[in-house]
Amino acid sequence: MPVRPDEGSWTEAELAEVRATLEAEMAALVVEIAHAESTIAEDGGGDGAGDDQADAGAKTYEREHEMALAHNARDLLVQCERAVRRMDAGTYGVCESCARPIGKARLQAFPRATMCVACKQREERR
């Protein structure tokens, strides 16, 4: 795996730790998605007959909130899966924008990173 000039090479233990972190996060996200989807399905069964406006509004808000949580969890799951695929392909740690090493410390702190700090900052300013 590529590293910046001021960093040491990745060790097998470091890579295994990052992979384990990603896999644990993926497992937790799968559970979170399943929970959110079951909550949405359970809450979607009623027709709302007899609800006043406040009840109907609260139910709509809760349903939309659960849907947003499920969507965010799916996005994170895709990012984790992509990081694992990049590890397997040998492209993990390479910035997708400038093709330079992302940095070991950044990847250890944020294993789903696909860009180095400079490129990510530039992207967020746009």
C-alpha positions in Angstrom: 0.0 0.0 0.0 1.3 3.5 -0.8 2.4 5.8 2.0 3.5 9.4 2.1 7.3 10.0 2.3 7.2 10.9 6.0 5.4 7.6 7.0 6.5 4.1 7.4 5.1 1.3 5.3 1.9 -0.4 6.2 2.4 -3.5 8.3 0.2 -6.6 8.0 -1.2 -5.9 11.5 -2.1 -2.3 10.6 -3.9 -3.4 7.4 -5.7 -6.2 9.3 -6.8 -3.7 12.0 -8.2 -1.3 9.3 -9.9 -4.2 7.5 -11.4 -5.4 10.8 -12.7 -1.9 11.6 -14.3 -1.7 8.2 -15.9 -5.2 8.5 -17.2 -4.4 12.0 -18.7 -1.2 10.7 -20.3 -3.0 7.8 -21.8 -5.6 10.1 -23.2 -2.8 12.4 -24.6 -0.9 9.4 -26.4 -4.0 8.0 -28.1 -4.4 11.4 -28.9 -0.7 11.5 -30.4 -0.8 8.0 -32.5 -3.9 8.8 -33.8 -2.2 12.0 -34.7 1.0 10.1 -36.4 -0.9 7.3 -38.5 -2.9 9.8 -39.4 0.2 11.7 -40.5 1.9 8.4 -42.5 -1.2 7.5 -44.2 -1.5 10.9 -45.1 2.2 11.0 -46.3 2.2 7.4 -49.1 -0.3 8.0 -51.6 2.1 9.5 -53.8 4.3 7.4 -53.8 7.1 9.9 -57.6 7.1 10.3 -58.7 9.0 13.3 -55.3 10.8 13.7 -55.5 14.5 14.3 -53.1 16.8 12.4 -50.4 16.7 15.0 -50.4 12.9 15.2 -50.3 12.6 11.4 -47.4 15.2 11.2 -45.5 13.4 14.0 -45.9 10.0 12.2 -44.8 11.5 8.9 -41.7 13.1 10.5 -40.7 9.9 12.3 -41.1 7.9 9.0 -39.0 10.4 7.0 -36.4 10.4 9.8 -36.2 6.6 9.7 -35.9 6.7 5.9 -33.1 9.3 6.1 -31.3 7.1 8.7 -31.6 4.1 6.5 -30.4 6.0 3.4 -27.4 7.3 5.3 -26.5 3.9 6.6 -26.7 2.4 3.1 -24.3 5.1 1.8 -21.9 4.4 4.6 -22.1 0.6 3.9 -21.3 1.3 0.2 -18.3 3.4 1.2 -17.0 0.6 3.5 -17.5 -2.1 0.9 -15.7 0.1 -1.6 -12.8 0.6 0.8 -12.5 -3.2 1.3 -12.6 -3.7 -2.5 -9.8 -1.1 -2.9 -7.7 -3.0 -0.3 -8.2 -6.3 -2.3 -7.3 -4.5 -5.5 -4.2 -2.9 -4.1 -5.5 0.7 -4.7 -6.4 1.4 -1.1 -4.6 4.5 0.2 -4.3 6.2 -3.2 -6.1 9.5 -3.6 -8.8 9.3 -6.3 -8.2 12.9 -7.2 -4.5 13.4 -7.4 -3.3 9.8 -7.3 -0.9 10.5 -4.4 -0.9 8.6 -1.1 -3.8 9.6 1.2 -1.8 9.1 4.4 -1.7 6.3 6.8 -2.9 8.4 9.8 -5.9 9.6 7.9 -6.8 6.1 6.8 -6.4 4.7 10.3 -8.7 7.5 11.6 -11.1 7.4 8.7 -10.8 4.1 6.8 -13.4 5.0 4.2 -11.3 8.0 2.9 -10.8 8.1 -0.9 -9.0 11.4 -1.0 -6.0 13.0 0.7 -6.7 15.9 3.0 -5.7 18.6 0.5 -8.0 17.2 -2.2 -10.9 16.7 0.2 -10.6 20.3 1.5 -10.5 21.6 -2.1 -13.7 19.6 -2.9 -15.5 20.8 0.2 -14.7 24.5 -0.7 -16.5 24.1 -4.0 
